[in-house]
Amino acid sequence: MNIVVLIKQVPGTDNVKLDPETGVMIRSGKDTIINPLDENALEEAIRIKNSHPNVKVTAVSMGPESAIKALKEAVAMGADAGVLISGRAFAGSDTIATAKALAATIKKLGPVDLVICGERATDGETGQTGAMIANYLDIPVQTYVSSVEIQQAGVVVKRTVEGGFERVEVPFPVLITVNKDINEPGFPTLAGKLRAKQVEITIWRPEELGLDKSELGLVGSPTRVVKVFSPKLARDTILHKADGTTGPVDELMKFLAAKEVL
Ligand SMILES: Cc1cc2nc3c(=O)[nH]c(=O)nc-3n(C[C@H](O)[C@H](O)[C@H](O)COP(=O)(O)OP(=O)(O)OC[C@H]3O[C@@H](n4cnc5c(N)ncnc54)[C@H](O)[C@@H]3O)c2cc1C
């Protein structure tokens, strides 16, 4: 069975800088971590690998070359291989351009049975990429997955839905997005770290994916982040001191009426 896990490298800090002109995040490669829910995705793939024969786990990322670090970490945790798609032409991708590029990468890898993504990434946080990749691969998607059972010809997943759970049986190939209830991510072992040092991360450039230039990066992104700013928190305090009369209450009622709350 071939499993692909999608790994996004995200800022490991709240001090995220955005380009005020383009609205695109400045990714310096410093202070980066694997998106926490992608660690859950990876852990699930490794759990399946450890409990079933002939499972290959490939971690895939799109990002600057510093994302090699995230893929090496994935190998140290138990993935068999890592593929990075990287190049200036990918810069400024929205979820559509990201999903097209990642779907093309998965297709290039050959037949896949299960694709596992995090439910959302902590930086862009749209939660759209997984479902869009499934769309471009033309395979079914199951979101908010909190458990997976591997069957002969597919998976049975438990999905978190409003007010409870849903159990869905779906044939291979399938893409799932996982939430944090699925497992507790483990840590790289010493043997894993040593293996990661030896494993060469494959890097594919934009022109190797068979996509047209017009589908990549900022050019291929219909979404524009028009403006990015930090919202100003402003609070006015009006104090009416109790003076034994109904005055303060009357003032409050007038204030609420003026705000059309009453
Ligand atoms: C402030 C800000 C606002 C943005 N607003 C929008 C917007 O409104 N619309 C829009 O289309 N784009 C928007 N983007 C761009 C968006 O962040 C990118 O398209 C990005 O590639 C998708 O990121 P996400 O965090 O939304 O991913 P999500 O959809 O939240 O990620 C879900 C999962 O998909 C996988 N995944 C996502 N990206 C990658 C990757 N590069 N490599 C490997 N796996 C990956 C991971 O498994 C991840 O857990 C915005 C970016 C910023 C910084």
The ligand as an SDF file (V2000), in Angstrom:
LIG
                    3D

 53 58  0  0  0  0  0  0  0  0999 V2000
   -2.8370   35.6880    6.0030 C   0  0  0  0  0  0  0  0  0  0  0  0
   -3.0640   34.7380    4.8900 C   0  0  0  0  0  0  0  0  0  0  0  0
   -4.3340   34.6310    4.3520 C   0  0  0  0  0  0  0  0  0  0  0  0
   -4.5690   33.7670    3.3060 C   0  0  0  0  0  0  0  0  0  0  0  0
   -5.8300   33.7010    2.8030 N   0  0  0  0  0  0  0  0  0  0  0  0
   -6.0830   32.8750    1.7720 C   0  0  0  0  0  0  0  0  0  0  0  0
   -7.3850   32.7870    1.2270 C   0  0  0  0  0  0  0  0  0  0  0  0
   -8.3120   33.4510    1.6690 O   0  0  0  0  0  0  0  0  0  0  0  0
   -7.5770   31.9480    0.1810 N   0  0  0  0  0  0  0  0  0  0  0  0
   -6.5630   31.1770   -0.3380 C   0  0  0  0  0  0  0  0  0  0  0  0
   -6.7970   30.4140   -1.2820 O   0  0  0  0  0  0  0  0  0  0  0  0
   -5.3130   31.2260    0.1670 N   0  0  0  0  0  0  0  0  0  0  0  0
   -5.0560   32.0530    1.2050 C   0  0  0  0  0  0  0  0  0  0  0  0
   -3.7930   32.1150    1.7170 N   0  0  0  0  0  0  0  0  0  0  0  0
   -2.7580   31.2840    1.1180 C   0  0  0  0  0  0  0  0  0  0  0  0
   -2.7250   29.8970    1.7420 C   0  0  0  0  0  0  0  0  0  0  0  0
   -2.0870   29.9980    2.9810 O   0  0  0  0  0  0  0  0  0  0  0  0
   -1.9200   29.0360    0.7920 C   0  0  0  0  0  0  0  0  0  0  0  0
   -2.6770   28.7140   -0.3280 O   0  0  0  0  0  0  0  0  0  0  0  0
   -1.3880   27.7860    1.3540 C   0  0  0  0  0  0  0  0  0  0  0  0
   -0.5840   27.1160    0.4240 O   0  0  0  0  0  0  0  0  0  0  0  0
   -2.4810   26.8510    1.8650 C   0  0  0  0  0  0  0  0  0  0  0  0
   -2.3190   27.0150    3.1630 O   0  0  0  0  0  0  0  0  0  0  0  0
   -3.3780   26.8030    4.2880 P   0  0  0  0  0  0  0  0  0  0  0  0
   -2.5960   27.1650    5.5110 O   0  0  0  0  0  0  0  0  0  0  0  0
   -4.6230   27.4960    4.0030 O   0  0  0  0  0  0  0  0  0  0  0  0
   -3.5770   25.2280    4.2060 O   0  0  0  0  0  0  0  0  0  0  0  0
   -4.7690   24.3530    4.8230 P   0  0  0  0  0  0  0  0  0  0  0  0
   -5.7690   24.1150    3.7630 O   0  0  0  0  0  0  0  0  0  0  0  0
   -5.2600   24.9360    6.1290 O   0  0  0  0  0  0  0  0  0  0  0  0
   -3.9090   23.0500    5.1020 O   0  0  0  0  0  0  0  0  0  0  0  0
   -4.5230   21.7770    5.2390 C   0  0  0  0  0  0  0  0  0  0  0  0
   -3.4920   20.6980    5.0090 C   0  0  0  0  0  0  0  0  0  0  0  0
   -3.0690   20.7090    3.6490 O   0  0  0  0  0  0  0  0  0  0  0  0
   -1.6930   20.3140    3.5670 C   0  0  0  0  0  0  0  0  0  0  0  0
   -0.9100   21.4250    3.0180 N   0  0  0  0  0  0  0  0  0  0  0  0
   -1.2350   22.7310    2.9080 C   0  0  0  0  0  0  0  0  0  0  0  0
   -0.2400   23.4330    2.3300 N   0  0  0  0  0  0  0  0  0  0  0  0
    0.7580   22.5510    2.0830 C   0  0  0  0  0  0  0  0  0  0  0  0
    2.0660   22.6500    1.5260 C   0  0  0  0  0  0  0  0  0  0  0  0
    2.5610   23.8120    1.1010 N   0  0  0  0  0  0  0  0  0  0  0  0
    2.8130   21.5290    1.4280 N   0  0  0  0  0  0  0  0  0  0  0  0
    2.3350   20.3390    1.8500 C   0  0  0  0  0  0  0  0  0  0  0  0
    1.1200   20.1840    2.4030 N   0  0  0  0  0  0  0  0  0  0  0  0
    0.3490   21.2650    2.5200 C   0  0  0  0  0  0  0  0  0  0  0  0
   -1.2530   19.9940    4.9890 C   0  0  0  0  0  0  0  0  0  0  0  0
   -1.4400   18.6340    5.2430 O   0  0  0  0  0  0  0  0  0  0  0  0
   -2.2210   20.8290    5.8280 C   0  0  0  0  0  0  0  0  0  0  0  0
   -2.3910   20.3420    7.1510 O   0  0  0  0  0  0  0  0  0  0  0  0
   -3.5320   32.9670    2.7780 C   0  0  0  0  0  0  0  0  0  0  0  0
   -2.2770   33.0470    3.3520 C   0  0  0  0  0  0  0  0  0  0  0  0
   -2.0360   33.9170    4.3820 C   0  0  0  0  0  0  0  0  0  0  0  0
   -0.6640   33.9720    4.9610 C   0  0  0  0  0  0  0  0  0  0  0  0
  1  2  1  0
  2  3  1  0
  2 52  2  0
  3  4  2  0
  4  5  1  0
  4 50  1  0
  5  6  2  0
  6  7  1  0
  6 13  1  0
  7  8  2  0
  7  9  1  0
  9 10  1  0
 10 11  2  0
 10 12  1  0
 12 13  2  0
 13 14  1  0
 14 15  1  0
 14 50  1  0
 15 16  1  0
 16 17  1  0
 16 18  1  0
 18 19  1  0
 18 20  1  0
 20 21  1  0
 20 22  1  0
 22 23  1  0
 23 24  1  0
 24 25  2  0
 24 26  1  0
 24 27  1  0
 27 28  1  0
 28 29  2  0
 28 30  1  0
 28 31  1  0
 31 32  1  0
 32 33  1  0
 33 34  1  0
 33 48  1  0
 34 35  1  0
 35 36  1  0
 35 46  1  0
 36 37  1  0
 36 45  1  0
 37 38  2  0
 38 39  1  0
 39 40  1  0
 39 45  2  0
 40 41  1  0
 40 42  2  0
 42 43  1  0
 43 44  2  0
 44 45  1  0
 46 47  1  0
 46 48  1  0
 48 49  1  0
 50 51  2  0
 51 52  1  0
 52 53  1  0
M  END
$$$$
